[in-house]
Amino acid sequence: ERIKLFDFLASMYKARSEISHGGSVQVADSDIANLQQVVGAVILRVVRIRHKYTTRKLLEAHLARARLGAKADL
């Protein structure tokens, strides 16, 4: 599931890059809705765990450990 999510986010980032460098890309409304849902879920998870970390650096270290391929404890 995480790999599928990673692939989706990579495709959205590629579309963003193409647009920001002067290209044009068609992005489906359903992809935009899915991206909004993913981003919203990530923000909620970070908000829920932020109190556990006294500094931004500690929170960033936690998020780095939770990346694809790592054991996520979010």
Predicted model as a PDB file, atoms N, CA, C, CB and O in Angstrom, pLDDT in the B-factor column:
MODEL        1                                                                  
ATOM      1  N   GLU A   1       0.824  -1.198   0.000  1.00 81.00           N  
ATOM      2  CA  GLU A   1       0.000   0.000   0.000  1.00 81.00           C  
ATOM      3  C   GLU A   1       0.865   1.259   0.000  1.00 81.00           C  
ATOM      4  CB  GLU A   1      -0.936   0.000   1.208  1.00 81.00           C  
ATOM      5  O   GLU A   1       0.561   2.234  -0.687  1.00 81.00           O  
ATOM      6  N   ARG A   2       1.946   1.224   0.778  1.00 81.00           N  
ATOM      7  CA  ARG A   2       2.831   2.388   0.833  1.00 81.00           C  
ATOM      8  C   ARG A   2       3.522   2.624  -0.504  1.00 81.00           C  
ATOM      9  CB  ARG A   2       3.874   2.211   1.934  1.00 81.00           C  
ATOM     10  O   ARG A   2       3.747   3.771  -0.893  1.00 81.00           O  
ATOM     11  N   ILE A   3       3.860   1.551  -1.209  1.00 88.00           N  
ATOM     12  CA  ILE A   3       4.506   1.702  -2.512  1.00 88.00           C  
ATOM     13  C   ILE A   3       3.531   2.306  -3.513  1.00 88.00           C  
ATOM     14  CB  ILE A   3       5.030   0.344  -3.023  1.00 88.00           C  
ATOM     15  O   ILE A   3       3.907   3.155  -4.322  1.00 88.00           O  
ATOM     16  N   LYS A   4       2.287   1.869  -3.457  1.00 92.00           N  
ATOM     17  CA  LYS A   4       1.250   2.429  -4.334  1.00 92.00           C  
ATOM     18  C   LYS A   4       1.079   3.930  -4.061  1.00 92.00           C  
ATOM     19  CB  LYS A   4      -0.103   1.683  -4.127  1.00 92.00           C  
ATOM     20  O   LYS A   4       0.964   4.726  -4.994  1.00 92.00           O  
ATOM     21  N   LEU A   5       1.064   4.302  -2.796  1.00 91.00           N  
ATOM     22  CA  LEU A   5       0.960   5.703  -2.415  1.00 91.00           C  
ATOM     23  C   LEU A   5       2.186   6.484  -2.895  1.00 91.00           C  
ATOM     24  CB  LEU A   5       0.804   5.832  -0.890  1.00 91.00           C  
ATOM     25  O   LEU A   5       2.059   7.591  -3.418  1.00 91.00           O  
ATOM     26  N   PHE A   6       3.363   5.904  -2.715  1.00 90.00           N  
ATOM     27  CA  PHE A   6       4.599   6.549  -3.174  1.00 90.00           C  
ATOM     28  C   PHE A   6       4.545   6.792  -4.679  1.00 90.00           C  
ATOM     29  CB  PHE A   6       5.830   5.685  -2.816  1.00 90.00           C  
ATOM     30  O   PHE A   6       4.889   7.879  -5.143  1.00 90.00           O  
ATOM     31  N   ASP A   7       4.121   5.798  -5.434  1.00 94.00           N  
ATOM     32  CA  ASP A   7       4.029   5.940  -6.894  1.00 94.00           C  
ATOM     33  C   ASP A   7       3.041   7.040  -7.283  1.00 94.00           C  
ATOM     34  CB  ASP A   7       3.607   4.605  -7.536  1.00 94.00           C  
ATOM     35  O   ASP A   7       3.304   7.819  -8.200  1.00 94.00           O  
ATOM     36  N   PHE A   8       1.914   7.103  -6.592  1.00 95.00           N  
ATOM     37  CA  PHE A   8       0.923   8.140  -6.870  1.00 95.00           C  
ATOM     38  C   PHE A   8       1.513   9.519  -6.588  1.00 95.00           C  
ATOM     39  CB  PHE A   8      -0.353   7.917  -6.028  1.00 95.00           C  
ATOM     40  O   PHE A   8       1.391  10.430  -7.407  1.00 95.00           O  
ATOM     41  N   LEU A   9       2.153   9.671  -5.430  1.00 94.00           N  
ATOM     42  CA  LEU A   9       2.742  10.962  -5.090  1.00 94.00           C  
ATOM     43  C   LEU A   9       3.856  11.341  -6.064  1.00 94.00           C  
ATOM     44  CB  LEU A   9       3.282  10.934  -3.663  1.00 94.00           C  
ATOM     45  O   LEU A   9       4.004  12.513  -6.411  1.00 94.00           O  
ATOM     46  N   ALA A  10       4.632  10.365  -6.501  1.00 95.00           N  
ATOM     47  CA  ALA A  10       5.683  10.629  -7.487  1.00 95.00           C  
ATOM     48  C   ALA A  10       5.080  11.130  -8.795  1.00 95.00           C  
ATOM     49  CB  ALA A  10       6.519   9.361  -7.740  1.00 95.00           C  
ATOM     50  O   ALA A  10       5.623  12.041  -9.419  1.00 95.00           O  
ATOM     51  N   SER A  11       3.967  10.545  -9.210  1.00 96.00           N  
ATOM     52  CA  SER A  11       3.333  10.992 -10.458  1.00 96.00           C  
ATOM     53  C   SER A  11       2.776  12.410 -10.308  1.00 96.00           C  
ATOM     54  CB  SER A  11       2.205  10.020 -10.868  1.00 96.00           C  
ATOM     55  O   SER A  11       2.826  13.193 -11.256  1.00 96.00           O  
ATOM     56  N   MET A  12       2.255  12.741  -9.145  1.00 96.00           N  
ATOM     57  CA  MET A  12       1.752  14.094  -8.912  1.00 96.00           C  
ATOM     58  C   MET A  12       2.903  15.103  -8.864  1.00 96.00           C  
ATOM     59  CB  MET A  12       0.943  14.147  -7.601  1.00 96.00           C  
ATOM     60  O   MET A  12       2.772  16.225  -9.353  1.00 96.00           O  
ATOM     61  N   TYR A  13       4.015  14.701  -8.279  1.00 95.00           N  
ATOM     62  CA  TYR A  13       5.184  15.581  -8.226  1.00 95.00           C  
ATOM     63  C   TYR A  13       5.745  15.802  -9.630  1.00 95.00           C  
ATOM     64  CB  TYR A  13       6.271  14.987  -7.299  1.00 95.00           C  
ATOM     65  O   TYR A  13       6.172  16.906  -9.966  1.00 95.00           O  
ATOM     66  N   LYS A  14       5.741  14.753 -10.444  1.00 95.00           N  
ATOM     67  CA  LYS A  14       6.197  14.883 -11.831  1.00 95.00           C  
ATOM     68  C   LYS A  14       5.311  15.864 -12.592  1.00 95.00           C  
ATOM     69  CB  LYS A  14       6.201  13.506 -12.536  1.00 95.00           C  
ATOM     70  O   LYS A  14       5.813  16.696 -13.347  1.00 95.00           O  
ATOM     71  N   ALA A  15       4.005  15.772 -12.400  1.00 95.00           N  
ATOM     72  CA  ALA A  15       3.078  16.697 -13.056  1.00 95.00           C  
ATOM     73  C   ALA A  15       3.351  18.126 -12.588  1.00 95.00           C  
ATOM     74  CB  ALA A  15       1.606  16.302 -12.761  1.00 95.00           C  
ATOM     75  O   ALA A  15       3.377  19.048 -13.403  1.00 95.00           O  
ATOM     76  N   ARG A  16       3.552  18.313 -11.295  1.00 94.00           N  
ATOM     77  CA  ARG A  16       3.871  19.635 -10.753  1.00 94.00           C  
ATOM     78  C   ARG A  16       5.137  20.180 -11.382  1.00 94.00           C  
ATOM     79  CB  ARG A  16       4.024  19.575  -9.232  1.00 94.00           C  
ATOM     80  O   ARG A  16       5.192  21.351 -11.759  1.00 94.00           O  
ATOM     81  N   SER A  17       6.156  19.338 -11.498  1.00 95.00           N  
ATOM     82  CA  SER A  17       7.429  19.768 -12.081  1.00 95.00           C  
ATOM     83  C   SER A  17       7.259  20.187 -13.532  1.00 95.00           C  
ATOM     84  CB  SER A  17       8.465  18.651 -11.980  1.00 95.00           C  
ATOM     85  O   SER A  17       7.790  21.213 -13.957  1.00 95.00           O  
ATOM     86  N   GLU A  18       6.520  19.391 -14.285  1.00 94.00           N  
ATOM     87  CA  GLU A  18       6.308  19.716 -15.700  1.00 94.00           C  
ATOM     88  C   GLU A  18       5.573  21.045 -15.855  1.00 94.00           C  
ATOM     89  CB  GLU A  18       5.518  18.597 -16.393  1.00 94.00           C  
ATOM     90  O   GLU A  18       5.922  21.852 -16.717  1.00 94.00           O  
ATOM     91  N   ILE A  19       4.575  21.270 -15.036  1.00 92.00           N  
ATOM     92  CA  ILE A  19       3.816  22.523 -15.101  1.00 92.00           C  
ATOM     93  C   ILE A  19       4.692  23.710 -14.691  1.00 92.00           C  
ATOM     94  CB  ILE A  19       2.568  22.444 -14.194  1.00 92.00           C  
ATOM     95  O   ILE A  19       4.689  24.750 -15.348  1.00 92.00           O  
ATOM     96  N   SER A  20       5.444  23.539 -13.594  1.00 93.00           N  
ATOM     97  CA  SER A  20       6.235  24.665 -13.092  1.00 93.00           C  
ATOM     98  C   SER A  20       7.403  25.006 -13.998  1.00 93.00           C  
ATOM     99  CB  SER A  20       6.748  24.360 -11.708  1.00 93.00           C  
ATOM    100  O   SER A  20       7.958  26.101 -13.902  1.00 93.00           O  
ATOM    101  N   HIS A  21       7.788  24.088 -14.880  1.00 93.00           N  
ATOM    102  CA  HIS A  21       8.880  24.365 -15.822  1.00 93.00           C  
ATOM    103  C   HIS A  21       8.352  24.720 -17.206  1.00 93.00           C  
ATOM    104  CB  HIS A  21       9.814  23.161 -15.920  1.00 93.00           C  
ATOM    105  O   HIS A  21       9.072  24.604 -18.198  1.00 93.00           O  
ATOM    106  N   GLY A  22       7.100  25.151 -17.272  1.00 92.00           N  
ATOM    107  CA  GLY A  22       6.550  25.670 -18.500  1.00 92.00           C  
ATOM    108  C   GLY A  22       5.805  24.681 -19.368  1.00 92.00           C  
ATOM    109  O   GLY A  22       5.318  25.050 -20.437  1.00 92.00           O  
ATOM    110  N   GLY A  23       5.704  23.452 -18.945  1.00 90.00           N  
ATOM    111  CA  GLY A  23       4.980  22.455 -19.723  1.00 90.00           C  
ATOM    112  C   GLY A  23       3.498  22.488 -19.405  1.00 90.00           C  
ATOM    113  O   GLY A  23       3.026  23.327 -18.637  1.00 90.00           O  
ATOM    114  N   SER A  24       2.786  21.573 -20.001  1.00 89.00           N  
ATOM    115  CA  SER A  24       1.367  21.466 -19.683  1.00 89.00           C  
ATOM    116  C   SER A  24       1.032  19.986 -19.512  1.00 89.00           C  
ATOM    117  CB  SER A  24       0.479  22.124 -20.798  1.00 89.00           C  
ATOM    118  O   SER A  24       1.467  19.129 -20.280  1.00 89.00           O  
ATOM    119  N   VAL A  25       0.258  19.730 -18.493  1.00 91.00           N  
ATOM    120  CA  VAL A  25      -0.114  18.358 -18.143  1.00 91.00           C  
ATOM    121  C   VAL A  25      -1.582  18.352 -17.765  1.00 91.00           C  
ATOM    122  CB  VAL A  25       0.771  17.799 -16.977  1.00 91.00           C  
ATOM    123  O   VAL A  25      -2.066  19.266 -17.096  1.00 91.00           O  
ATOM    124  N   GLN A  26      -2.280  17.331 -18.190  1.00 92.00           N  
ATOM    125  CA  GLN A  26      -3.660  17.149 -17.766  1.00 92.00           C  
ATOM    126  C   GLN A  26      -3.666  16.280 -16.508  1.00 92.00           C  
ATOM    127  CB  GLN A  26      -4.522  16.507 -18.904  1.00 92.00           C  
ATOM    128  O   GLN A  26      -3.143  15.165 -16.510  1.00 92.00           O  
ATOM    129  N   VAL A  27      -4.249  16.791 -15.460  1.00 94.00           N  
ATOM    130  CA  VAL A  27      -4.371  16.034 -14.212  1.00 94.00           C  
ATOM    131  C   VAL A  27      -5.861  15.823 -13.971  1.00 94.00           C  
ATOM    132  CB  VAL A  27      -3.682  16.786 -12.990  1.00 94.00           C  
ATOM    133  O   VAL A  27      -6.645  16.772 -13.971  1.00 94.00           O  
ATOM    134  N   ALA A  28      -6.231  14.586 -13.770  1.00 95.00           N  
ATOM    135  CA  ALA A  28      -7.635  14.248 -13.565  1.00 95.00           C  
ATOM    136  C   ALA A  28      -8.151  14.839 -12.253  1.00 95.00           C  
ATOM    137  CB  ALA A  28      -7.825  12.726 -13.572  1.00 95.00           C  
ATOM    138  O   ALA A  28      -7.423  14.934 -11.265  1.00 95.00           O  
ATOM    139  N   ASP A  29      -9.408  15.229 -12.270  1.00 96.00           N  
ATOM    140  CA  ASP A  29     -10.036  15.745 -11.047  1.00 96.00           C  
ATOM    141  C   ASP A  29      -9.954  14.726  -9.917  1.00 96.00           C  
ATOM    142  CB  ASP A  29     -11.503  16.116 -11.311  1.00 96.00           C  
ATOM    143  O   ASP A  29      -9.789  15.095  -8.755  1.00 96.00           O  
ATOM    144  N   SER A  30     -10.067  13.455 -10.255  1.00 96.00           N  
ATOM    145  CA  SER A  30      -9.994  12.410  -9.232  1.00 96.00           C  
ATOM    146  C   SER A  30      -8.595  12.354  -8.608  1.00 96.00           C  
ATOM    147  CB  SER A  30     -10.362  11.039  -9.837  1.00 96.00           C  
ATOM    148  O   SER A  30      -8.461  12.083  -7.415  1.00 96.00           O  
ATOM    149  N   ASP A  31      -7.562  12.608  -9.404  1.00 96.00           N  
ATOM    150  CA  ASP A  31      -6.202  12.635  -8.858  1.00 96.00           C  
ATOM    151  C   ASP A  31      -6.017  13.816  -7.919  1.00 96.00           C  
ATOM    152  CB  ASP A  31      -5.168  12.697  -9.988  1.00 96.00           C  
ATOM    153  O   ASP A  31      -5.372  13.693  -6.878  1.00 96.00           O  
ATOM    154  N   ILE A  32      -6.580  14.956  -8.285  1.00 95.00           N  
ATOM    155  CA  ILE A  32      -6.502  16.129  -7.417  1.00 95.00           C  
ATOM    156  C   ILE A  32      -7.227  15.858  -6.102  1.00 95.00           C  
ATOM    157  CB  ILE A  32      -7.101  17.369  -8.119  1.00 95.00           C  
ATOM    158  O   ILE A  32      -6.725  16.203  -5.032  1.00 95.00           O  
ATOM    159  N   ALA A  33      -8.392  15.248  -6.177  1.00 97.00           N  
ATOM    160  CA  ALA A  33      -9.149  14.910  -4.966  1.00 97.00           C  
ATOM    161  C   ALA A  33      -8.373  13.917  -4.100  1.00 97.00           C  
ATOM    162  CB  ALA A  33     -10.529  14.324  -5.337  1.00 97.00           C  
ATOM    163  O   ALA A  33      -8.340  14.055  -2.877  1.00 97.00           O  
ATOM    164  N   ASN A  34      -7.750  12.918  -4.727  1.00 96.00           N  
ATOM    165  CA  ASN A  34      -6.945  11.944  -3.973  1.00 96.00           C  
ATOM    166  C   ASN A  34      -5.748  12.621  -3.316  1.00 96.00           C  
ATOM    167  CB  ASN A  34      -6.464  10.808  -4.896  1.00 96.00           C  
ATOM    168  O   ASN A  34      -5.407  12.318  -2.172  1.00 96.00           O  
ATOM    169  N   LEU A  35      -5.114  13.535  -4.040  1.00 96.00           N  
ATOM    170  CA  LEU A  35      -3.963  14.241  -3.486  1.00 96.00           C  
ATOM    171  C   LEU A  35      -4.377  15.095  -2.289  1.00 96.00           C  
ATOM    172  CB  LEU A  35      -3.301  15.117  -4.561  1.00 96.00           C  
ATOM    173  O   LEU A  35      -3.672  15.140  -1.281  1.00 96.00           O  
ATOM    174  N   GLN A  36      -5.505  15.762  -2.401  1.00 96.00           N  
ATOM    175  CA  GLN A  36      -6.008  16.556  -1.270  1.00 96.00           C  
ATOM    176  C   GLN A  36      -6.273  15.675  -0.054  1.00 96.00           C  
ATOM    177  CB  GLN A  36      -7.293  17.302  -1.666  1.00 96.00           C  
ATOM    178  O   GLN A  36      -5.996  16.069   1.079  1.00 96.00           O  
ATOM    179  N   GLN A  37      -6.805  14.498  -0.293  1.00 96.00           N  
ATOM    180  CA  GLN A  37      -7.085  13.580   0.809  1.00 96.00           C  
ATOM    181  C   GLN A  37      -5.790  13.105   1.472  1.00 96.00           C  
ATOM    182  CB  GLN A  37      -7.896  12.376   0.307  1.00 96.00           C  
ATOM    183  O   GLN A  37      -5.702  13.051   2.698  1.00 96.00           O  
ATOM    184  N   VAL A  38      -4.801  12.766   0.670  1.00 93.00           N  
ATOM    185  CA  VAL A  38      -3.517  12.298   1.208  1.00 93.00           C  
ATOM    186  C   VAL A  38      -2.843  13.399   2.013  1.00 93.00           C  
ATOM    187  CB  VAL A  38      -2.588  11.828   0.072  1.00 93.00           C  
ATOM    188  O   VAL A  38      -2.376  13.164   3.128  1.00 93.00           O  
ATOM    189  N   VAL A  39      -2.793  14.590   1.452  1.00 94.00           N  
ATOM    190  CA  VAL A  39      -2.149  15.710   2.146  1.00 94.00           C  
ATOM    191  C   VAL A  39      -2.882  16.022   3.451  1.00 94.00           C  
ATOM    192  CB  VAL A  39      -2.113  16.963   1.239  1.00 94.00           C  
ATOM    193  O   VAL A  39      -2.247  16.265   4.477  1.00 94.00           O  
ATOM    194  N   GLY A  40      -4.192  16.016   3.414  1.00 96.00           N  
ATOM    195  CA  GLY A  40      -4.967  16.253   4.631  1.00 96.00           C  
ATOM    196  C   GLY A  40      -4.690  15.213   5.701  1.00 96.00           C  
ATOM    197  O   GLY A  40      -4.569  15.547   6.880  1.00 96.00           O  
ATOM    198  N   ALA A  41      -4.589  13.952   5.296  1.00 92.00           N  
ATOM    199  CA  ALA A  41      -4.308  12.869   6.255  1.00 92.00           C  
ATOM    200  C   ALA A  41      -2.918  13.031   6.865  1.00 92.00           C  
ATOM    201  CB  ALA A  41      -4.425  11.491   5.566  1.00 92.00           C  
ATOM    202  O   ALA A  41      -2.729  12.796   8.058  1.00 92.00           O  
ATOM    203  N   VAL A  42      -1.957  13.428   6.053  1.00 89.00           N  
ATOM    204  CA  VAL A  42      -0.593  13.632   6.555  1.00 89.00           C  
ATOM    205  C   VAL A  42      -0.571  14.775   7.567  1.00 89.00           C  
ATOM    206  CB  VAL A  42       0.384  13.928   5.386  1.00 89.00           C  
ATOM    207  O   VAL A  42       0.030  14.652   8.635  1.00 89.00           O  
ATOM    208  N   ILE A  43      -1.220  15.874   7.235  1.00 93.00           N  
ATOM    209  CA  ILE A  43      -1.260  17.010   8.152  1.00 93.00           C  
ATOM    210  C   ILE A  43      -1.900  16.613   9.478  1.00 93.00           C  
ATOM    211  CB  ILE A  43      -2.028  18.181   7.525  1.00 93.00           C  
ATOM    212  O   ILE A  43      -1.390  16.966  10.541  1.00 93.00           O  
ATOM    213  N   LEU A  44      -3.003  15.886   9.425  1.00 95.00           N  
ATOM    214  CA  LEU A  44      -3.652  15.445  10.666  1.00 95.00           C  
ATOM    215  C   LEU A  44      -2.746  14.552  11.502  1.00 95.00           C  
ATOM    216  CB  LEU A  44      -4.942  14.704  10.348  1.00 95.00           C  
ATOM    217  O   LEU A  44      -2.703  14.679  12.725  1.00 95.00           O  
ATOM    218  N   ARG A  45      -2.026  13.658  10.850  1.00 90.00           N  
ATOM    219  CA  ARG A  45      -1.121  12.779  11.600  1.00 90.00           C  
ATOM    220  C   ARG A  45       0.000  13.558  12.261  1.00 90.00           C  
ATOM    221  CB  ARG A  45      -0.533  11.718  10.685  1.00 90.00           C  
ATOM    222  O   ARG A  45       0.360  13.287  13.406  1.00 90.00           O  
ATOM    223  N   VAL A  46       0.550  14.523  11.546  1.00 91.00           N  
ATOM    224  CA  VAL A  46       1.625  15.333  12.130  1.00 91.00           C  
ATOM    225  C   VAL A  46       1.095  16.153  13.299  1.00 91.00           C  
ATOM    226  CB  VAL A  46       2.248  16.263  11.067  1.00 91.00           C  
ATOM    227  O   VAL A  46       1.758  16.261  14.331  1.00 91.00           O  
ATOM    228  N   VAL A  47      -0.082  16.725  13.148  1.00 93.00           N  
ATOM    229  CA  VAL A  47      -0.681  17.496  14.240  1.00 93.00           C  
ATOM    230  C   VAL A  47      -0.885  16.608  15.461  1.00 93.00           C  
ATOM    231  CB  VAL A  47      -2.026  18.119  13.798  1.00 93.00           C  
ATOM    232  O   VAL A  47      -0.669  17.043  16.591  1.00 93.00           O  
ATOM    233  N   ARG A  48      -1.301  15.367  15.237  1.00 93.00           N  
ATOM    234  CA  ARG A  48      -1.557  14.450  16.360  1.00 93.00           C  
ATOM    235  C   ARG A  48      -0.298  14.024  17.095  1.00 93.00           C  
ATOM    236  CB  ARG A  48      -2.269  13.226  15.864  1.00 93.00           C  
ATOM    237  O   ARG A  48      -0.362  13.713  18.284  1.00 93.00           O  
ATOM    238  N   ILE A  49       0.849  14.002  16.417  1.00 92.00           N  
ATOM    239  CA  ILE A  49       2.073  13.533  17.085  1.00 92.00           C  
ATOM    240  C   ILE A  49       3.018  14.654  17.483  1.00 92.00           C  
ATOM    241  CB  ILE A  49       2.801  12.577  16.192  1.00 92.00           C  
ATOM    242  O   ILE A  49       3.980  14.409  18.211  1.00 92.00           O  
ATOM    243  N   ARG A  50       2.773  15.870  17.030  1.00 91.00           N  
ATOM    244  CA  ARG A  50       3.735  16.943  17.246  1.00 91.00           C  
ATOM    245  C   ARG A  50       4.018  17.216  18.717  1.00 91.00           C  
ATOM    246  CB  ARG A  50       3.243  18.195  16.597  1.00 91.00           C  
ATOM    247  O   ARG A  50       5.117  17.653  19.057  1.00 91.00           O  
ATOM    248  N   HIS A  51       3.067  16.971  19.582  1.00 93.00           N  
ATOM    249  CA  HIS A  51       3.265  17.231  21.005  1.00 93.00           C  
ATOM    250  C   HIS A  51       4.328  16.315  21.628  1.00 93.00           C  
ATOM    251  CB  HIS A  51       1.950  17.064  21.743  1.00 93.00           C  
ATOM    252  O   HIS A  51       4.851  16.614  22.702  1.00 93.00           O  
ATOM    253  N   LYS A  52       4.645  15.209  20.960  1.00 94.00           N  
ATOM    254  CA  LYS A  52       5.643  14.271  21.481  1.00 94.00           C  
ATOM    255  C   LYS A  52       7.071  14.777  21.303  1.00 94.00           C  
ATOM    256  CB  LYS A  52       5.495  12.928  20.800  1.00 94.00           C  
ATOM    257  O   LYS A  52       7.999  14.242  21.909  1.00 94.00           O  
ATOM    258  N   TYR A  53       7.250  15.805  20.473  1.00 94.00           N  
ATOM    259  CA  TYR A  53       8.595  16.260  20.111  1.00 94.00           C  
ATOM    260  C   TYR A  53       8.777  17.715  20.522  1.00 94.00           C  
ATOM    261  CB  TYR A  53       8.845  16.093  18.591  1.00 94.00           C  
ATOM    262  O   TYR A  53       7.952  18.571  20.202  1.00 94.00           O  
ATOM    263  N   THR A  54       9.858  17.981  21.227  1.00 94.00           N  
ATOM    264  CA  THR A  54      10.083  19.323  21.763  1.00 94.00           C  
ATOM    265  C   THR A  54      10.693  20.278  20.744  1.00 94.00           C  
ATOM    266  CB  THR A  54      10.975  19.244  22.970  1.00 94.00           C  
ATOM    267  O   THR A  54      10.649  21.495  20.923  1.00 94.00           O  
ATOM    268  N   THR A  55      11.260  19.727  19.680  1.00 95.00           N  
ATOM    269  CA  THR A  55      11.841  20.583  18.652  1.00 95.00           C  
ATOM    270  C   THR A  55      11.425  20.100  17.266  1.00 95.00           C  
ATOM    271  CB  THR A  55      13.378  20.611  18.773  1.00 95.00           C  
ATOM    272  O   THR A  55      11.023  18.952  17.077  1.00 95.00           O  
ATOM    273  N   ARG A  56      11.532  21.001  16.317  1.00 93.00           N  
ATOM    274  CA  ARG A  56      11.231  20.648  14.927  1.00 93.00           C  
ATOM    275  C   ARG A  56      12.205  19.579  14.431  1.00 93.00           C  
ATOM    276  CB  ARG A  56      11.297  21.900  14.018  1.00 93.00           C  
ATOM    277  O   ARG A  56      11.826  18.684  13.675  1.00 93.00           O  
ATOM    278  N   LYS A  57      13.459  19.683  14.862  1.00 95.00           N  
ATOM    279  CA  LYS A  57      14.483  18.720  14.436  1.00 95.00           C  
ATOM    280  C   LYS A  57      14.116  17.299  14.876  1.00 95.00           C  
ATOM    281  CB  LYS A  57      15.862  19.113  15.010  1.00 95.00           C  
ATOM    282  O   LYS A  57      14.300  16.350  14.114  1.00 95.00           O  
ATOM    283  N   LEU A  58      13.604  17.148  16.085  1.00 94.00           N  
ATOM    284  CA  LEU A  58      13.200  15.826  16.570  1.00 94.00           C  
ATOM    285  C   LEU A  58      12.005  15.297  15.777  1.00 94.00           C  
ATOM    286  CB  LEU A  58      12.856  15.887  18.071  1.00 94.00           C  
ATOM    287  O   LEU A  58      11.951  14.109  15.458  1.00 94.00           O  
ATOM    288  N   LEU A  59      11.051  16.166  15.460  1.00 91.00           N  
ATOM    289  CA  LEU A  59       9.895  15.762  14.649  1.00 91.00           C  
ATOM    290  C   LEU A  59      10.358  15.339  13.255  1.00 91.00           C  
ATOM    291  CB  LEU A  59       8.860  16.919  14.548  1.00 91.00           C  
ATOM    292  O   LEU A  59       9.906  14.320  12.733  1.00 91.00           O  
ATOM    293  N   GLU A  60      11.247  16.109  12.660  1.00 90.00           N  
ATOM    294  CA  GLU A  60      11.766  15.766  11.335  1.00 90.00           C  
ATOM    295  C   GLU A  60      12.508  14.429  11.359  1.00 90.00           C  
ATOM    296  CB  GLU A  60      12.696  16.873  10.825  1.00 90.00           C  
ATOM    297  O   GLU A  60      12.406  13.650  10.411  1.00 90.00           O  
ATOM    298  N   ALA A  61      13.247  14.159  12.424  1.00 91.00           N  
ATOM    299  CA  ALA A  61      13.951  12.881  12.550  1.00 91.00           C  
ATOM    300  C   ALA A  61      12.947  11.729  12.614  1.00 91.00           C  
ATOM    301  CB  ALA A  61      14.856  12.878  13.806  1.00 91.00           C  
ATOM    302  O   ALA A  61      13.156  10.682  12.003  1.00 91.00           O  
ATOM    303  N   HIS A  62      11.870  11.928  13.349  1.00 90.00           N  
ATOM    304  CA  HIS A  62      10.821  10.909  13.428  1.00 90.00           C  
ATOM    305  C   HIS A  62      10.236  10.648  12.042  1.00 90.00           C  
ATOM    306  CB  HIS A  62       9.706  11.346  14.411  1.00 90.00           C  
ATOM    307  O   HIS A  62      10.083   9.496  11.635  1.00 90.00           O  
ATOM    308  N   LEU A  63       9.910  11.720  11.319  1.00 86.00           N  
ATOM    309  CA  LEU A  63       9.325  11.571   9.990  1.00 86.00           C  
ATOM    310  C   LEU A  63      10.300  10.899   9.023  1.00 86.00           C  
ATOM    311  CB  LEU A  63       8.901  12.933   9.444  1.00 86.00           C  
ATOM    312  O   LEU A  63       9.881  10.119   8.168  1.00 86.00           O  
ATOM    313  N   ALA A  64      11.577  11.191   9.149  1.00 87.00           N  
ATOM    314  CA  ALA A  64      12.583  10.546   8.288  1.00 87.00           C  
ATOM    315  C   ALA A  64      12.630   9.046   8.558  1.00 87.00           C  
ATOM    316  CB  ALA A  64      13.983  11.172   8.514  1.00 87.00           C  
ATOM    317  O   ALA A  64      12.773   8.252   7.629  1.00 87.00           O  
ATOM    318  N   ARG A  65      12.512   8.658   9.820  1.00 86.00           N  
ATOM    319  CA  ARG A  65      12.513   7.228  10.166  1.00 86.00           C  
ATOM    320  C   ARG A  65      11.270   6.522   9.635  1.00 86.00           C  
ATOM    321  CB  ARG A  65      12.601   7.048  11.686  1.00 86.00           C  
ATOM    322  O   ARG A  65      11.304   5.316   9.392  1.00 86.00           O  
ATOM    323  N   ALA A  66      10.180   7.254   9.452  1.00 81.00           N  
ATOM    324  CA  ALA A  66       8.905   6.673   9.034  1.00 81.00           C  
ATOM    325  C   ALA A  66       8.734   6.631   7.520  1.00 81.00           C  
ATOM    326  CB  ALA A  66       7.771   7.448   9.643  1.00 81.00           C  
ATOM    327  O   ALA A  66       7.665   6.256   7.038  1.00 81.00           O  
ATOM    328  N   ARG A  67       9.739   7.000   6.774  1.00 76.00           N  
ATOM    329  CA  ARG A  67       9.635   7.007   5.313  1.00 76.00           C  
ATOM    330  C   ARG A  67       9.478   5.607   4.772  1.00 76.00           C  
ATOM    331  CB  ARG A  67      10.855   7.667   4.690  1.00 76.00           C  
ATOM    332  O   ARG A  67       9.628   4.618   5.489  1.00 76.00           O  
ATOM    333  N   LEU A  68       9.165   5.545   3.459  1.00 60.00           N  
ATOM    334  CA  LEU A  68       9.004   4.280   2.759  1.00 60.00           C  
ATOM    335  C   LEU A  68      10.207   3.381   3.029  1.00 60.00           C  
ATOM    336  CB  LEU A  68       8.829   4.512   1.244  1.00 60.00           C  
ATOM    337  O   LEU A  68      11.354   3.810   2.908  1.00 60.00           O  
ATOM    338  N   GLY A  69       9.937   2.151   3.389  1.00 58.00           N  
ATOM    339  CA  GLY A  69      10.998   1.206   3.658  1.00 58.00           C  
ATOM    340  C   GLY A  69      11.358   1.135   5.141  1.00 58.00           C  
ATOM    341  O   GLY A  69      12.050   0.217   5.581  1.00 58.00           O  
ATOM    342  N   ALA A  70      10.879   2.114   5.899  1.00 58.00           N  
ATOM    343  CA  ALA A  70      11.144   2.118   7.334  1.00 58.00           C  
ATOM    344  C   ALA A  70       9.896   1.640   8.068  1.00 58.00           C  
ATOM    345  CB  ALA A  70      11.567   3.534   7.825  1.00 58.00           C  
ATOM    346  O   ALA A  70       8.794   1.662   7.520  1.00 58.00           O  
ATOM    347  N   LYS A  71      10.079   1.217   9.286  1.00 56.00           N  
ATOM    348  CA  LYS A  71       8.931   0.832  10.094  1.00 56.00           C  
ATOM    349  C   LYS A  71       8.245   2.102  10.591  1.00 56.00           C  
ATOM    350  CB  LYS A  71       9.360  -0.084  11.287  1.00 56.00           C  
ATOM    351  O   LYS A  71       8.822   2.862  11.370  1.00 56.00           O  
ATOM    352  N   ALA A  72       7.025   2.326  10.143  1.00 49.00           N  
ATOM    353  CA  ALA A  72       6.304   3.549  10.497  1.00 49.00           C  
ATOM    354  C   ALA A  72       5.634   3.380  11.840  1.00 49.00           C  
ATOM    355  CB  ALA A  72       5.263   3.910   9.423  1.00 49.00           C  
ATOM    356  O   ALA A  72       4.969   2.375  12.094  1.00 49.00           O  
ATOM    357  N   ASP A  73       5.815   4.377  12.708  1.00 51.00           N  
ATOM    358  CA  ASP A  73       5.091   4.370  13.982  1.00 51.00           C  
ATOM    359  C   ASP A  73       4.221   5.603  14.098  1.00 51.00           C  
ATOM    360  CB  ASP A  73       6.066   4.296  15.166  1.00 51.00           C  
ATOM    361  O   ASP A  73       3.928   6.077  15.195  1.00 51.00           O  
ATOM    362  N   LEU A  74       3.813   6.116  12.945  1.00 47.00           N  
ATOM    363  CA  LEU A  74       2.904   7.257  12.948  1.00 47.00           C  
ATOM    364  C   LEU A  74       1.540   6.756  13.363  1.00 47.00           C  
ATOM    365  CB  LEU A  74       2.848   7.958  11.552  1.00 47.00           C  
ATOM    366  O   LEU A  74       0.592   7.538  13.442  1.00 47.00           O  
TER     367      LEU A  74                                                      
ENDMDL                                                                          
END                                                                             
